[in-house]
Amino acid sequence: MRIGPYTLPNNLFVAPMAGVTDRPFRKLCKQLGAGYAVSEMVTSRPDLQDSLKTSRRANHEGEAAPIAVQIAGTDAAMMADAARYNIDRGAQIIDINMGCPAKKVCNKWAGSALMQDEALALQIVEAVVQACAPHGVPVTLKMRTGWADQAKNAPTIALSAEAAGVQMLTVHGRTREQGYKGQAEHDTVARIKSLVRIPVVANGDVNSPQAARDVLAHTGADAVMIGRAAQGRPWIFREVAHFLATGQHLPPPTRAELKDWMLAHLHEHYALYGECTGVRSARKHLGWYAQSFADPAAWQASACRQRINTATTCDTQLAAVTDLFDEWDALGHVPGAAAHTSFAPDTPTLDSWKLAA
């Protein structure tokens, strides 16, 4: 699998997710089997490029190549400038966002809202490709199947994007209207794959090794992209890789592995965000981890749960996580038992872990 000059180790990709796929999470996913990861969405607005939020999203220190940055916006010239800006800061691949269904993005006609205006979408693609060409930086595009069920124009946009120089397409098998509801349909992805010569990546409801196998077989896609199913379960990539290679399920992670991964993730997270923001924003990751491998009853009964959720310093949060594993050791609880359950797309996060606004 190649994107421009870059040969990837496999065809299992991490989806860009705002507030999730920061540098620590991307590095952990790659460590656990992902072949490629795209940054969180970065705005093309120049007035926000020096904000702390954007600077953190553009931080790629210690990350393995290729460095892929996703940009979003509605103005072709600004998107071209954003591409150049991120290339100057280490981006080796630029991904254009036409897939985000969030209202705050679509209300500004960015993300998947661009699919309603094919002429503007093509102007943006052409401008970004032209801006990246002198640097030898490939441009990729992520989109949905269309704006609504009656307007699935992804095949048309795919052909135009390929002609404009886009080197890879990722298609989420839902419309903007669907958001994340219902089931992803991959017939549109299969159609796009039959129309273009560039690599096509299938995204949407790839939540288990079997799902990855089935989506690849159904679509003929070159790769699959996994998003929400990796939240709290970054080891899904090694599970999928093992299953695709052998047809057998990989045993669940050991307690020692889970503990090591969680603590390493927390240390990287704190280093990027600092103590105050880091401890608070780590709660959602810890909540997702708990959903992935904790027995709900054992978790609710845990004396450590409240300590983890109310910790205000890195040391106290780390100590609480360590004590949680010690508590499970004493009780004979085996984390990881839930690791093979299918991800439920519309399952809410545990209320006790929600980060206060």
Secondary structure, 3 states (H helix, E strand, C coil): CEECCEECCCCEEECCCCCCCCHHHHHHHHHCCCCEEEEEEEECCHHHCCCHHHHHHCCCCCCCCCCEEEEECCCHHHHHHHHHHHHHCCCCEEEEEECCCCHHHHCCCCHHHHHHCHHHHHHHHHHHHHHHHHHCCCEEEEEECCCCCCCCCHHHHHHHHHHHCCCEEEEECCCCCCCCCCCCCCHHHHHHHHHCCCCEEEECCCCCHHHHHHHHHHHCCCEEEECHHHCCCCCHHHHHHHHHHHCCCCCCCCHHHHHHHHHHHHHHHHHHHCHHHHHHHHHHHHHHHHHHHCCHHHHHHCCHHHHHHHCCCHHHHHHHHHHHHHHHHHHCCCCCCCCCCCCCCCCCCCHHHCCCC
